[in-house]
Amino acid sequence: MAKVYFYYAAMNAGKSTVLLQSSYNYRERGMRTLLFTPSVDTRYGTGRIESRIGLRSGATLIGPGDNVLQRVRTEHETQPVACVLIDEAQFLTGEQVWQLTDISDTLSIPVLCYGLRTDFQGKLFPGSAALLALADELTELKTICHCGSKATMNLRIDPDGRAVKEGAQVDIGGNDRYVAMCRRHFKEALTAAGTAHTVSPFPRSGEP
């Protein structure tokens, strides 16, 4: 039976790399995959998935009002689809996540979703909340804080490297805007927000 999988992590855990490798594995065996990415993520241009290590691929854009099930059904009827892969799945709507379950349950196509679990305030994204509730299998992809502990939080920083405590939930950016941290250092950075304290993803040797 096909399943919906949710692979979640903090920033810079290699989610897009794993997605592109998974798609490659299917295609190497002659099986067709469909790659989707939310239209809100324009870091690498529109309709592209790109990893930090240089892997990249074109992808179909998903807007908030798009019906993913209908798109996949149309493609599947034209040429069979072996797997659907979703990048930055935290930006999906709850309704779209339900559509992903229909792709799995009615079309018997596995759906692999990759994304963040929480935002810069430690709150669930709508898409991530729905996936945590509905996905058949949940897998955490791990990355580390500068202290060596597992990073689970995404700290937003301003252009001067100071922690940001308030703002819109969605603010697209990469290493220039976000730092993956363990919960302890995330809280310490937020406590120091508003001071001259600067957060660096690459602290000096010996810095806690």
C-alpha positions, 0 to 999 in steps of 0.5 A: 500500500502506498504511503505518505512520508514526512521527512522533517528537520531544522534548516540545513539538514539536507532535506532537498538533497535527500529529496533529489537523491530519492527522485534520482533513484526512481528515475535511474530505474526507469520510473517517473517522478513528479517534483513539486515546490511551493510558489512562495519559495523563490530562493533559487528562482521559480520552479526549481529545487536546489540543494546546498551541495549543488544538486538541482532539478526543475519542479512544478509550482504549487500555489495555495489554491492549487489542487495537488491531487488533480494535478497528479491524477492528470499526469498519471493518466498521461503517463504513470507516476511512480512517486510524488516528492514535495519540497518545503512541504511546511508551506502546503495548506492543510487541505493540500495535505489531505489531497496528498493522502488521496494521492496515496490512498486512491491513486496508490502513489507514494508521496514523499514530503520534506520540510521544516517542522516549526518556524522561527518562534517554535510554532508549527507551520500549517502544512507541517501540523497537517503532515504530523497528523496525517502522514503514515510515516514520520522521519526526522533528518538531523543536523547539529547546533554549533555546540554539537547537540542536535539542532531542532529550532530555526532562529531567524536573524536580522542583517546584523546577525541579531536574533529576531523574535517577531514578524511574519511566519513566512520570510524566505531566506537561507543561511543569511536569515536563519541558523539551526540551533538546539533548544537551549541556544535558541532560547538564549539567543531570543533572550539576548534579542534587542542587545548588541549580541550577534548570533553566528552559525560558526562561533569561535573555537571554544564558544559554547 
